[in-house]
Amino acid sequence: MTEPAANRASWTEIAPATQWNIPEPSDWECELYGTGRNMVFRPTKGNEPNWFWRQMQYLAFGNRWVKRAP
């Protein structure tokens, strides 16, 4: 048995409008495992690794960090 339309809650009452907070991406990209093609990691702005971290990732795993133009 279906409820009358007056008794059903509308979609806006069930799921109110939400605002999406999408973080801004960094200018740095990490080409994972030296592929340089389709495996890329881009951190959020302000969470980029420092020089030492980037060099150690390159030596240990072949991950190359590249600064791209915005």
Distance bins in CASP14 RR format, pairs under 12 A and 6 or more apart:
PFRMAT RR
TARGET T0000
AUTHOR 0000-0000-0000
RMODE 2
METHOD distances of the structure
MODEL  1
1 7 0 0 0 0 0 1 0 0 0 0 0
2 8 0 0 0 0 1 0 0 0 0 0 0
3 9 0 0 0 0 1 0 0 0 0 0 0
8 14 0 0 0 0 1 0 0 0 0 0 0
9 15 0 0 0 0 0 1 0 0 0 0 0
9 16 0 0 0 0 0 1 0 0 0 0 0
10 16 0 0 0 0 0 1 0 0 0 0 0
11 17 0 0 0 0 0 1 0 0 0 0 0
12 18 0 0 0 0 0 1 0 0 0 0 0
21 44 0 0 0 0 0 1 0 0 0 0 0
22 44 0 0 0 0 1 0 0 0 0 0 0
22 45 0 0 0 0 0 1 0 0 0 0 0
23 42 0 0 0 0 0 1 0 0 0 0 0
23 43 0 0 0 0 1 0 0 0 0 0 0
23 44 1 0 1 0 0 0 0 0 0 0 0
23 45 1 0 0 1 0 0 0 0 0 0 0
23 46 0 0 0 0 1 0 0 0 0 0 0
23 47 0 0 0 0 1 0 0 0 0 0 0
24 42 0 0 0 0 0 1 0 0 0 0 0
24 43 0 0 0 0 0 1 0 0 0 0 0
24 44 1 0 0 1 0 0 0 0 0 0 0
24 45 1 0 1 0 0 0 0 0 0 0 0
24 46 0 0 0 0 1 0 0 0 0 0 0
24 47 0 0 0 0 0 1 0 0 0 0 0
24 70 0 0 0 0 1 0 0 0 0 0 0
25 40 0 0 0 0 0 1 0 0 0 0 0
25 41 0 0 0 0 0 1 0 0 0 0 0
25 42 1 0 1 0 0 0 0 0 0 0 0
25 43 1 0 0 1 0 0 0 0 0 0 0
25 44 1 0 0 1 0 0 0 0 0 0 0
25 45 1 0 0 1 0 0 0 0 0 0 0
25 46 0 0 0 0 0 1 0 0 0 0 0
25 47 0 0 0 0 0 1 0 0 0 0 0
25 48 0 0 0 0 0 1 0 0 0 0 0
25 68 0 0 0 0 1 0 0 0 0 0 0
25 70 0 0 0 0 1 0 0 0 0 0 0
26 40 0 0 0 0 0 1 0 0 0 0 0
26 41 0 0 0 0 0 1 0 0 0 0 0
26 42 1 0 1 0 0 0 0 0 0 0 0
26 43 1 0 1 0 0 0 0 0 0 0 0
26 44 1 0 0 1 0 0 0 0 0 0 0
26 45 1 0 1 0 0 0 0 0 0 0 0
26 46 1 0 0 1 0 0 0 0 0 0 0
26 47 1 0 0 1 0 0 0 0 0 0 0
26 48 1 0 1 0 0 0 0 0 0 0 0
26 49 0 0 0 0 1 0 0 0 0 0 0
26 65 0 0 0 0 0 1 0 0 0 0 0
26 66 0 0 0 0 0 1 0 0 0 0 0
26 67 0 0 0 0 1 0 0 0 0 0 0
26 68 0 0 0 0 1 0 0 0 0 0 0
26 70 0 0 0 0 1 0 0 0 0 0 0
27 42 0 0 0 0 1 0 0 0 0 0 0
27 43 0 0 0 0 1 0 0 0 0 0 0
27 44 0 0 0 0 0 1 0 0 0 0 0
27 45 1 0 0 1 0 0 0 0 0 0 0
27 46 0 0 0 0 1 0 0 0 0 0 0
27 47 0 0 0 0 0 1 0 0 0 0 0
27 48 1 0 0 1 0 0 0 0 0 0 0
27 65 0 0 0 0 0 1 0 0 0 0 0
27 66 0 0 0 0 1 0 0 0 0 0 0
27 67 1 0 1 0 0 0 0 0 0 0 0
27 68 1 0 1 0 0 0 0 0 0 0 0
27 69 1 0 0 1 0 0 0 0 0 0 0
27 70 1 0 1 0 0 0 0 0 0 0 0
28 40 0 0 0 0 0 1 0 0 0 0 0
28 41 0 0 0 0 1 0 0 0 0 0 0
28 42 1 0 0 1 0 0 0 0 0 0 0
28 43 1 0 0 1 0 0 0 0 0 0 0
28 44 0 0 0 0 0 1 0 0 0 0 0
28 45 0 0 0 0 1 0 0 0 0 0 0
28 46 0 0 0 0 1 0 0 0 0 0 0
28 47 0 0 0 0 1 0 0 0 0 0 0
28 48 1 0 1 0 0 0 0 0 0 0 0
28 49 1 0 0 1 0 0 0 0 0 0 0
28 50 0 0 0 0 0 1 0 0 0 0 0
28 51 0 0 0 0 0 1 0 0 0 0 0
28 53 0 0 0 0 0 1 0 0 0 0 0
28 54 0 0 0 0 1 0 0 0 0 0 0
28 57 0 0 0 0 0 1 0 0 0 0 0
28 63 0 0 0 0 0 1 0 0 0 0 0
28 64 0 0 0 0 0 1 0 0 0 0 0
28 65 1 0 1 0 0 0 0 0 0 0 0
28 66 1 0 0 1 0 0 0 0 0 0 0
28 67 1 0 1 0 0 0 0 0 0 0 0
28 68 1 0 0 1 0 0 0 0 0 0 0
28 69 0 0 0 0 0 1 0 0 0 0 0
28 70 0 0 0 0 0 1 0 0 0 0 0
29 36 0 0 0 0 1 0 0 0 0 0 0
29 39 0 0 0 0 0 1 0 0 0 0 0
29 40 1 0 1 0 0 0 0 0 0 0 0
29 41 1 0 0 1 0 0 0 0 0 0 0
29 42 1 0 1 0 0 0 0 0 0 0 0
29 43 0 0 0 0 1 0 0 0 0 0 0
29 48 0 0 0 0 0 1 0 0 0 0 0
29 49 0 0 0 0 0 1 0 0 0 0 0
29 54 0 0 0 0 0 1 0 0 0 0 0
29 63 0 0 0 0 0 1 0 0 0 0 0
29 64 0 0 0 0 1 0 0 0 0 0 0
29 65 1 0 0 1 0 0 0 0 0 0 0
29 66 1 0 1 0 0 0 0 0 0 0 0
29 67 1 0 0 1 0 0 0 0 0 0 0
29 68 1 0 1 0 0 0 0 0 0 0 0
29 69 0 0 0 0 0 1 0 0 0 0 0
29 70 0 0 0 0 0 1 0 0 0 0 0
30 36 0 0 0 0 1 0 0 0 0 0 0
30 39 0 0 0 0 1 0 0 0 0 0 0
30 40 1 0 0 1 0 0 0 0 0 0 0
30 41 1 0 1 0 0 0 0 0 0 0 0
30 42 1 0 0 1 0 0 0 0 0 0 0
30 43 1 0 0 1 0 0 0 0 0 0 0
30 47 0 0 0 0 0 1 0 0 0 0 0
30 48 0 0 0 0 1 0 0 0 0 0 0
30 49 0 0 0 0 1 0 0 0 0 0 0
30 53 0 0 0 0 0 1 0 0 0 0 0
30 54 0 0 0 0 1 0 0 0 0 0 0
30 57 1 0 0 1 0 0 0 0 0 0 0
30 58 0 0 0 0 1 0 0 0 0 0 0
30 61 0 0 0 0 1 0 0 0 0 0 0
30 62 0 0 0 0 1 0 0 0 0 0 0
30 63 1 0 1 0 0 0 0 0 0 0 0
30 64 1 0 0 1 0 0 0 0 0 0 0
30 65 1 0 1 0 0 0 0 0 0 0 0
30 66 0 0 0 0 1 0 0 0 0 0 0
30 67 0 0 0 0 0 1 0 0 0 0 0
30 68 0 0 0 0 0 1 0 0 0 0 0
31 37 0 0 0 0 1 0 0 0 0 0 0
31 38 0 0 0 0 1 0 0 0 0 0 0
31 39 1 0 0 1 0 0 0 0 0 0 0
31 40 1 0 1 0 0 0 0 0 0 0 0
31 41 0 0 0 0 1 0 0 0 0 0 0
31 42 0 0 0 0 0 1 0 0 0 0 0
31 54 0 0 0 0 0 1 0 0 0 0 0
31 57 0 0 0 0 0 1 0 0 0 0 0
31 58 0 0 0 0 1 0 0 0 0 0 0
31 61 0 0 0 0 0 1 0 0 0 0 0
31 62 0 0 0 0 1 0 0 0 0 0 0
31 63 1 0 0 1 0 0 0 0 0 0 0
31 64 1 0 1 0 0 0 0 0 0 0 0
31 65 1 0 0 1 0 0 0 0 0 0 0
31 66 1 0 0 1 0 0 0 0 0 0 0
31 68 0 0 0 0 0 1 0 0 0 0 0
32 38 0 0 0 0 1 0 0 0 0 0 0
32 39 1 0 1 0 0 0 0 0 0 0 0
32 40 1 0 0 1 0 0 0 0 0 0 0
32 41 1 0 1 0 0 0 0 0 0 0 0
32 42 0 0 0 0 0 1 0 0 0 0 0
32 57 0 0 0 0 1 0 0 0 0 0 0
32 58 0 0 0 0 0 1 0 0 0 0 0
32 61 1 0 0 1 0 0 0 0 0 0 0
32 62 0 0 0 0 1 0 0 0 0 0 0
32 63 1 0 1 0 0 0 0 0 0 0 0
32 64 0 0 0 0 1 0 0 0 0 0 0
32 65 0 0 0 0 0 1 0 0 0 0 0
32 66 0 0 0 0 0 1 0 0 0 0 0
33 39 1 0 0 1 0 0 0 0 0 0 0
33 40 0 0 0 0 0 1 0 0 0 0 0
33 41 0 0 0 0 0 1 0 0 0 0 0
33 57 0 0 0 0 0 1 0 0 0 0 0
33 58 0 0 0 0 0 1 0 0 0 0 0
33 60 0 0 0 0 0 1 0 0 0 0 0
33 61 1 0 0 1 0 0 0 0 0 0 0
33 62 1 0 0 1 0 0 0 0 0 0 0
33 63 1 0 0 1 0 0 0 0 0 0 0
33 64 0 0 0 0 1 0 0 0 0 0 0
34 40 0 0 0 0 0 1 0 0 0 0 0
34 41 0 0 0 0 0 1 0 0 0 0 0
34 57 0 0 0 0 0 1 0 0 0 0 0
34 58 0 0 0 0 1 0 0 0 0 0 0
34 60 0 0 0 0 0 1 0 0 0 0 0
34 61 0 0 0 0 1 0 0 0 0 0 0
34 62 1 0 1 0 0 0 0 0 0 0 0
34 63 1 0 0 1 0 0 0 0 0 0 0
34 64 1 0 1 0 0 0 0 0 0 0 0
34 65 0 0 0 0 0 1 0 0 0 0 0
34 66 0 0 0 0 0 1 0 0 0 0 0
35 41 0 0 0 0 0 1 0 0 0 0 0
35 61 0 0 0 0 0 1 0 0 0 0 0
35 62 0 0 0 0 1 0 0 0 0 0 0
35 63 0 0 0 0 1 0 0 0 0 0 0
35 64 0 0 0 0 1 0 0 0 0 0 0
36 62 0 0 0 0 0 1 0 0 0 0 0
36 63 0 0 0 0 1 0 0 0 0 0 0
36 64 1 0 0 1 0 0 0 0 0 0 0
36 65 0 0 0 0 0 1 0 0 0 0 0
36 66 0 0 0 0 1 0 0 0 0 0 0
37 64 0 0 0 0 0 1 0 0 0 0 0
39 61 0 0 0 0 0 1 0 0 0 0 0
39 62 0 0 0 0 0 1 0 0 0 0 0
39 63 0 0 0 0 1 0 0 0 0 0 0
39 64 0 0 0 0 0 1 0 0 0 0 0
40 63 0 0 0 0 0 1 0 0 0 0 0
40 64 0 0 0 0 0 1 0 0 0 0 0
40 65 0 0 0 0 0 1 0 0 0 0 0
40 66 0 0 0 0 1 0 0 0 0 0 0
40 68 0 0 0 0 1 0 0 0 0 0 0
41 47 0 0 0 0 0 1 0 0 0 0 0
41 48 0 0 0 0 0 1 0 0 0 0 0
41 49 0 0 0 0 0 1 0 0 0 0 0
41 57 0 0 0 0 0 1 0 0 0 0 0
41 61 0 0 0 0 0 1 0 0 0 0 0
41 63 0 0 0 0 1 0 0 0 0 0 0
41 64 0 0 0 0 0 1 0 0 0 0 0
41 65 0 0 0 0 1 0 0 0 0 0 0
41 66 0 0 0 0 0 1 0 0 0 0 0
42 48 0 0 0 0 1 0 0 0 0 0 0
42 65 0 0 0 0 0 1 0 0 0 0 0
42 66 0 0 0 0 0 1 0 0 0 0 0
42 67 0 0 0 0 0 1 0 0 0 0 0
42 68 0 0 0 0 1 0 0 0 0 0 0
42 70 0 0 0 0 0 1 0 0 0 0 0
43 49 1 0 0 1 0 0 0 0 0 0 0
43 53 0 0 0 0 0 1 0 0 0 0 0
43 54 0 0 0 0 0 1 0 0 0 0 0
43 65 0 0 0 0 1 0 0 0 0 0 0
45 70 0 0 0 0 1 0 0 0 0 0 0
47 53 0 0 0 0 0 1 0 0 0 0 0
48 54 0 0 0 0 1 0 0 0 0 0 0
48 65 0 0 0 0 1 0 0 0 0 0 0
48 66 0 0 0 0 0 1 0 0 0 0 0
48 67 0 0 0 0 1 0 0 0 0 0 0
48 68 0 0 0 0 0 1 0 0 0 0 0
49 55 0 0 0 0 1 0 0 0 0 0 0
49 56 0 0 0 0 1 0 0 0 0 0 0
49 57 1 0 0 1 0 0 0 0 0 0 0
49 58 0 0 0 0 0 1 0 0 0 0 0
49 63 0 0 0 0 1 0 0 0 0 0 0
49 65 1 0 0 1 0 0 0 0 0 0 0
49 67 0 0 0 0 0 1 0 0 0 0 0
50 56 0 0 0 0 0 1 0 0 0 0 0
50 57 0 0 0 0 0 1 0 0 0 0 0
50 65 0 0 0 0 0 1 0 0 0 0 0
51 57 0 0 0 0 0 1 0 0 0 0 0
51 58 0 0 0 0 0 1 0 0 0 0 0
51 65 0 0 0 0 1 0 0 0 0 0 0
51 67 0 0 0 0 0 1 0 0 0 0 0
52 58 0 0 0 0 0 1 0 0 0 0 0
52 59 0 0 0 0 0 1 0 0 0 0 0
52 65 0 0 0 0 0 1 0 0 0 0 0
53 59 0 0 0 0 0 1 0 0 0 0 0
53 60 0 0 0 0 0 1 0 0 0 0 0
53 61 0 0 0 0 0 1 0 0 0 0 0
53 63 0 0 0 0 0 1 0 0 0 0 0
53 65 0 0 0 0 1 0 0 0 0 0 0
54 60 0 0 0 0 0 1 0 0 0 0 0
54 61 0 0 0 0 0 1 0 0 0 0 0
54 62 0 0 0 0 0 1 0 0 0 0 0
54 63 0 0 0 0 1 0 0 0 0 0 0
54 64 0 0 0 0 1 0 0 0 0 0 0
54 65 1 0 1 0 0 0 0 0 0 0 0
54 66 0 0 0 0 1 0 0 0 0 0 0
54 67 0 0 0 0 0 1 0 0 0 0 0
55 61 0 0 0 0 0 1 0 0 0 0 0
55 62 0 0 0 0 0 1 0 0 0 0 0
55 63 0 0 0 0 0 1 0 0 0 0 0
55 64 0 0 0 0 0 1 0 0 0 0 0
55 65 0 0 0 0 1 0 0 0 0 0 0
56 62 0 0 0 0 0 1 0 0 0 0 0
56 63 0 0 0 0 1 0 0 0 0 0 0
56 65 0 0 0 0 0 1 0 0 0 0 0
57 63 1 0 1 0 0 0 0 0 0 0 0
57 64 0 0 0 0 1 0 0 0 0 0 0
57 65 1 0 0 1 0 0 0 0 0 0 0
58 64 1 0 1 0 0 0 0 0 0 0 0
58 65 1 0 0 1 0 0 0 0 0 0 0
58 66 0 0 0 0 0 1 0 0 0 0 0
END
